[in-house]
Amino acid sequence: MAEALGVGERAVWRWLADAERGGAGVVVTGPREQAGTRFTVTPEVRHLFALWKGNVAAVHRELVARAARLSPPGYVPSLPTLHRALRRDLDWVRIL
């Protein structure tokens, strides 16, 4: 299953443990959708970042919740990846 999903075996075990505890379901947060690409900040992510007043963890939770409602679950970058993308892609000079 891990190989088919493109994730590590430990991720599958975590998902199964989460499901047994009554978790919300599986949201793929592992490897990028396509090799050679990197996550970039979209207008949707910018909007959520402003809505949550710069709280990256809240933005990540919102993205996870939205992806979980999709069938099949959508791709969500990991929290550290989201942090890096926001730091890299936002024009901080224009914001300040």
FENKA-V312449 format. One record per backbone hydrogen bond with DSSP energy under -1.0 kcal/mol. CO is the residue of the C=O (numbers start at 0). NH is the residue of the N-H. E is the energy in kcal/mol with one decimal. If there is no record, write none. Layout:
CO;NH;E  CO;NH;E
This chain:
0;4;-2.0  1;5;-1.1  1;6;-2.3  7;11;-1.3  8;12;-2.0  9;13;-2.3  10;14;-2.4  11;15;-2.4  12;16;-2.4  13;17;-2.6  14;18;-2.4  15;19;-2.1  16;20;-1.4  17;22;-2.9  18;21;-1.3  27;75;-2.2  33;36;-1.5  41;45;-2.5  42;46;-2.5  43;47;-2.4  44;48;-2.6  45;49;-2.2  46;50;-2.9  47;51;-2.7  48;53;-3.1  49;52;-1.6  51;54;-1.3  53;55;-1.1  54;58;-1.9  55;59;-2.6  56;60;-2.4  57;61;-2.3  58;62;-2.5  59;63;-2.6  60;64;-2.5  61;65;-2.5  62;66;-2.5  63;67;-2.2  66;69;-1.2  66;73;-1.4  77;81;-2.5  78;82;-2.5  79;83;-2.5  80;84;-2.7  81;85;-2.5  82;86;-2.4  83;87;-2.5  84;88;-3.4  85;89;-1.8  89;91;-1.5  90;94;-1.6  91;95;-2.4
